[in-house]
Amino acid sequence: MVIKAADMLIARRADTRARADFATWKMMAKLNGASALPPEAQNFLAIYKKIAEQMSDAEASEATIQEMYRTYYAEMGGAGKAPEVPARTREPVADTGNVTAFRRLPAKKTTAADPNAKRPMPVALIFACLVVVYVAIRYYWK
């Protein structure tokens, strides 16, 4: 049986959605928020709990995700049986030890010995200039 590209796209989306939803629902169940989940989510969590009694947690999670995937595939309009979605290859995380810890930058040193150093213009001087300009404009308009 040949799988169309559109069906494969639907399959990838269904798989991604199933994995994301399962992780979310499982976390909410751990945080005692399962009662706030929709009925569909509660059904899938019940399936997960039944399967988890018979096999390991990782295998039960994957089996539940596959069940969710098949359901989502049909909901999204996939034709026929849900195809196998190739597992995503993830690059192994290598602990190379070249991570630099964040450090606070040293404080800037102010040197009074440099006569050419720019001094910030005092706020009072800027305000005085603005007042002069305002008065000049008001005087000009009269």
C-alpha positions as CSV (number, residue, x, y, z in Angstrom):
1,M,0.0,0.0,0.0
2,V,1.4,3.4,-1.0
3,I,1.1,6.2,1.5
4,K,0.3,9.6,0.1
5,A,2.3,12.6,1.1
6,A,-0.8,14.3,2.5
7,D,-1.5,11.3,4.7
8,M,2.1,11.3,5.9
9,L,1.8,14.9,6.8
10,I,-1.3,14.2,8.7
11,A,0.5,11.3,10.4
12,R,3.3,13.5,11.6
13,R,0.9,16.1,12.9
14,A,-1.1,13.5,14.7
15,D,2.0,11.9,16.2
16,T,3.3,15.3,17.4
17,R,-0.1,16.2,18.8
18,A,-0.5,12.9,20.6
19,R,3.0,13.2,22.2
20,A,2.4,16.7,23.3
21,D,-1.1,16.1,24.6
22,F,0.0,12.9,26.5
23,A,2.9,14.7,28.2
24,T,0.6,17.6,29.2
25,W,-2.2,15.3,30.4
26,K,0.3,13.1,32.3
27,M,1.8,16.1,34.0
28,M,-1.6,17.5,35.0
29,A,-2.6,14.1,36.4
30,K,0.6,14.2,38.5
31,L,-0.3,17.6,39.8
32,N,-3.8,16.4,40.8
33,G,-5.5,18.3,37.9
34,A,-6.9,15.3,36.1
35,S,-10.5,16.2,36.9
36,A,-10.1,19.4,34.9
37,L,-9.1,17.5,31.8
38,P,-11.6,16.9,29.0
39,P,-13.3,13.5,28.9
40,E,-11.2,12.3,26.0
41,A,-8.0,13.0,28.0
42,Q,-9.4,11.2,31.1
43,N,-10.2,8.2,28.9
44,F,-6.7,8.1,27.6
45,L,-5.2,8.4,31.1
46,A,-7.4,5.5,32.2
47,I,-6.0,3.5,29.3
48,Y,-2.5,4.5,30.4
49,K,-3.1,3.4,34.0
50,K,-4.4,0.0,32.8
51,I,-1.5,-0.6,30.6
52,A,1.0,0.7,33.2
53,E,-0.1,-2.1,35.5
54,Q,1.1,-4.7,33.0
55,M,4.3,-3.1,31.6
56,S,6.9,-0.5,32.4
57,D,6.1,3.2,32.5
58,A,8.0,3.9,29.2
59,E,6.3,1.1,27.3
60,A,2.9,2.1,28.7
61,S,3.5,5.7,27.7
62,E,4.4,4.7,24.2
63,A,1.5,2.3,23.8
64,T,-0.9,5.1,25.0
65,I,0.7,7.6,22.6
66,Q,0.2,5.1,19.7
67,E,-3.5,4.7,20.6
68,M,-3.9,8.5,20.7
69,Y,-2.0,8.8,17.5
70,R,-4.4,6.4,15.7
71,T,-7.4,8.3,17.1
72,Y,-5.9,11.7,16.1
73,Y,-5.0,10.4,12.6
74,A,-8.6,9.4,12.0
75,E,-9.9,12.7,13.4
76,M,-7.6,14.7,11.1
77,G,-8.9,13.0,8.0
78,G,-6.2,10.4,7.4
79,A,-7.1,7.8,4.9
80,G,-7.1,4.1,6.0
81,K,-4.9,2.7,8.7
82,A,-2.5,5.1,10.4
83,P,1.0,4.7,8.9
84,E,4.1,4.1,11.0
85,V,5.8,7.5,11.7
86,P,9.6,7.1,11.6
87,A,11.1,7.9,14.9
88,R,12.9,11.2,15.1
89,T,16.6,10.9,15.4
90,R,17.9,13.1,18.1
91,E,21.5,14.0,18.4
92,P,23.0,12.8,21.6
93,V,23.7,15.5,24.1
94,A,27.4,15.5,24.6
95,D,28.7,16.9,27.9
96,T,31.8,18.5,26.6
97,G,32.4,20.6,29.7
98,N,32.9,23.8,27.7
99,V,29.9,25.6,29.2
100,T,30.9,28.9,30.8
101,A,29.1,30.0,33.9
102,F,27.5,33.4,34.0
103,R,29.5,35.9,35.9
104,R,28.8,39.4,36.9
105,L,30.8,42.0,35.0
106,P,33.3,44.0,37.0
107,A,32.1,47.5,37.9
108,K,33.3,50.3,35.7
109,K,36.0,52.3,37.2
110,T,35.6,56.1,37.2
111,T,38.8,57.8,36.8
112,A,39.0,61.5,37.9
113,A,42.5,61.7,36.6
114,D,41.5,61.9,33.0
115,P,40.6,65.5,32.2
116,N,39.2,64.6,28.7
117,A,36.6,62.2,30.1
118,K,33.1,63.2,29.2
119,R,31.0,64.2,32.2
120,P,27.2,63.7,31.9
121,M,25.4,67.0,31.5
122,P,23.6,67.9,34.7
123,V,19.8,67.5,34.7
124,A,19.4,71.1,36.0
125,L,21.3,72.5,33.1
126,I,19.1,70.6,30.6
127,F,15.9,71.8,32.4
128,A,17.2,75.4,32.4
129,C,17.8,75.2,28.7
130,L,14.3,73.9,28.1
131,V,12.8,76.7,30.1
132,V,14.7,79.3,28.1
133,V,13.5,77.8,24.9
134,Y,9.9,77.7,26.1
135,V,10.0,81.3,27.3
136,A,11.6,82.4,24.0
137,I,8.9,80.7,22.0
138,R,6.1,82.1,24.1
139,Y,7.7,85.6,23.8
140,Y,8.0,85.2,20.1
141,W,4.3,84.3,19.6
142,K,3.1,87.4,21.5
